Amino acid sequence: MPGKLQPDILKQSVLNFTGALREDLLVGGGIGEDAALIKIPEGILVAASDPVTGASKNAGSLLVHVNANDLACKGAEPSWLIVTLIIPDEMGTDFIKNIMLEIHDTCKKMNIAIAGGHTELSDRYSQPVISGTMLGITKYELSAKKICEGDYILVTGHAGLEGMSIIANDRRDLFDEIFTPDEINLISSWEKDFSVLEPAKILREFSRYMHDPTEGGLNGALYEIQQGCGLRIEIDENKIPVSNLTLRAAEKLNFNPFNLISSGMLIAVIPPEKISEAELKLKSHNINFGVIGKFIKDEKISLSTHEELWGILSK
């Protein structure tokens, strides 16, 4: 099945092959881990790599945000980006220039330097391959392995916001009979909310771990976290922030909004003694959030990692 590998397949086919053992690799590849942590004299180097596959409009800007979000989830400041572009020959150098201009403008706003990469035109692909690797420094050592029974799970943003924005920008026709033109424009504008840098900076001092729910949406991310820590999350779906617009679309197009790609949400795992202070800090910055559950001991780990966007875009 196309898309992100299921955790069991990822373990068998990828995560079992990790090269040499090095003491300076504090956190490597793992289920639910957004980025690697590497010990260096200046602190901890954070490295993350992500592609953009589901969007065509604003793909350059989205590439910067999804990679910056992964670093923010480790408490880091995104600082350097390496870009790989493999573009179908017929799309030409104008397409490359436009993508790079988007990446350049977004990086300038976020104080991120484009440090290098690889660019080519290819006759082997019908769709562009756009990928980035982001680097930055942190003093925090956040990991799923630090999660404890009784910890709370808090989310900022709202479920499915990235997927909804992609549909509004790339398949507006799917929304024409559901929303007014003004509502579609509003959903399209959610792309400005893809960054989690602000809430991550607030929550990193309170958190054991943070995660960015991308492909597979909130449910997929929660499943990954459970796999990573060996505990189950007891969830109250009524506490999950989700727009009424997303719920309307989900009803009409028959999809689960909690399995819709959700860059712009941030998941933070916070110990009980810090949850009240974290909530107060978010309220003081007018950041929307919900405390949606708690970690419990239970061998039964449920939830689906299925991504809804591909089925919607194929309609």
Salt bridges, closest charged atoms under 4 A:
ASP24 OD2 - ARG22 NH2 2.72
GLU33 OE1 - LYS74 NZ 2.38
ASP34 OD2 - HIS211 ND1 2.71
GLU77 OE1 - LYS201 NZ 3.53
GLU77 OE2 - ARG204 NH1 3.30
GLU120 OE1 - HIS118 NE2 2.76
ASP151 OD2 - ARG208 NE 2.61
ASP173 OD2 - ARG171 NH2 2.86
GLU183 OE2 - ARG248 NH1 3.09
ASP193 OD2 - LYS192 NZ 3.88
GLU205 OE2 - LYS281 NZ 3.52
GLU224 OE2 - LYS4 NZ 2.84
GLU224 OE1 - HIS211 NE2 2.91
ASP236 OD2 - LYS239 NZ 3.87
ASP298 OD2 - ARG232 NE 2.98
GLU308 OE1 - HIS306 NE2 3.59
